[in-house]
Amino acid sequence: MPKVIKSEAYVIQKINYIHANPVRKQYVKSPEDWVWSSANGESKIKVESVL
């Protein structure tokens, strides 16, 4: 069921959760190491700021 985004803190929590997924799966040691993550500043995927 979709959740309503009610606050900036909620958005940040969800972004951090998504960034941590490859770490939880032990694909990488830190979110920045995942090539296709917006946490990686050198990723070819460019994301506009949501905040």
C-alpha positions as CSV (number, residue, x, y, z in Angstrom):
1,M,0.0,0.0,0.0
2,P,1.5,3.4,-1.0
3,K,2.3,5.8,1.9
4,V,1.8,9.5,1.8
5,I,5.0,11.5,2.1
6,K,4.3,13.7,5.0
7,S,7.6,15.2,5.9
8,E,11.2,15.8,4.8
9,A,12.4,13.3,7.4
10,Y,10.2,10.6,5.9
11,V,11.7,11.3,2.4
12,I,15.3,11.1,3.8
13,Q,14.5,7.8,5.6
14,K,13.2,6.3,2.4
15,I,16.2,7.5,0.3
16,N,18.6,6.1,3.0
17,Y,16.7,2.8,2.9
18,I,17.0,2.5,-0.9
19,H,20.7,3.5,-0.8
20,A,21.4,0.8,1.8
21,N,19.8,-2.1,-0.2
22,P,22.9,-3.2,-2.0
23,V,24.9,-3.0,1.3
24,R,22.3,-5.2,3.0
25,K,22.6,-7.7,0.2
26,Q,26.4,-7.5,0.6
27,Y,26.9,-6.5,-3.1
28,V,29.0,-3.5,-1.9
29,K,30.5,-2.2,1.4
30,S,29.0,1.2,1.2
31,P,26.1,2.8,-0.8
32,E,28.6,5.0,-2.8
33,D,30.2,1.9,-4.2
34,W,27.0,0.8,-6.0
35,V,27.5,2.0,-9.6
36,W,23.8,2.5,-10.3
37,S,23.0,4.4,-7.1
38,S,22.3,8.1,-6.7
39,A,24.5,7.8,-3.6
40,N,27.4,7.4,-6.0
41,G,28.4,10.9,-7.1
42,E,30.0,9.5,-10.3
43,S,27.0,7.4,-11.3
44,K,25.8,8.0,-14.8
45,I,22.3,8.3,-13.4
46,K,21.6,11.9,-12.5
47,V,18.9,12.7,-10.0
48,E,17.5,16.1,-9.3
49,S,17.3,17.0,-5.6
50,V,14.1,16.1,-4.0
51,L,14.7,18.3,-1.0
